[in-house]
Amino acid sequence: MIATVASRGEVLQHLESFLKENLDGFLRKVEDSWQPADFLPDSRSETFFDEVRELRERAKGLSYDLLAVLIGDTITEEALPNYEAWFHQLDDLNRDPNNGWAQWIRGWTAEENRHGDLLNRYLYLSGRVNMREFETSTQYLIADGFDLGTAHDPYRAFIYTSYQEAATNLSHRRVGTLARKAGDAQLSKICGMIAGDETRHARVYQTFVDKIFEVDPSEMMLAFEDMMRKKIVMPAHYMRELGVEMGKTFGHFTDAAQRLGVYTSQDYTDILEGLITTWKIDQIKDLNGAAEKARDYIMALPGRLRRVADRMPVPKLEYKFKWIE
């Protein structure tokens, strides 16, 4: 075990050899990766317009809330420049542009970049979206940035991404299930492919945290507690539309997701319980006094969150999004 006086940078440097050894498993080779063009009509084909008409016909079956959630998910994915910039601001991850951590960040970003591209093109071809309003929200989200409460700490950042990637997987997977029920098997497949990436990314970030617990357990536990006290916020929490106050649209988006069961307060707690199990929080040894208290807080938190969630009604307020006409 690394001494508790070790800096974050020393811990990450210690783990870099592990990262490099496993990078090929954490990321997919570009030549083996799916691309957005694999799932959409080929504009070079003589059947392109027929295929677009079929896509538009299938998209008519999507409910208003489902379309709103799909758009919100897409805007979240399209704000990728913010996420990469956020990682590059973290202390100790970017000492050398060729180190393992920098390679992971670039590779992760490259894989994630396909998600927004694919969903954006689907929405454009569907004929159901006011693309200018959609694009305005995307520009706002990138320009407004976000505050995830991680400061410049990679430990907190890895807690955040472990959580957020798991939540994104749930959202895309459930949108895909609802799309299939609505008769759009192609959109279901699209969402399933994206969810598969998110599942893999979540496991990688959870592995990073697991490895840090092995060498710096007290500091990692304190970081976990701190992030849970602040509560994990989604990266699109500043989402807005033209003429709407920053963050207001995000609230309506999450209401729609809750009504559909795409992502709920119960899911938030389920993810926390999953992380507690994955990281074997109850079994971690060699914690200092503060970290033991942090563990007690974390272990008790799911029960508290369940009690709160049980009292929360499903949002009934319907909102007319400017993205949908």
Disulfide bonds with the S-S distance in Angstrom:
none
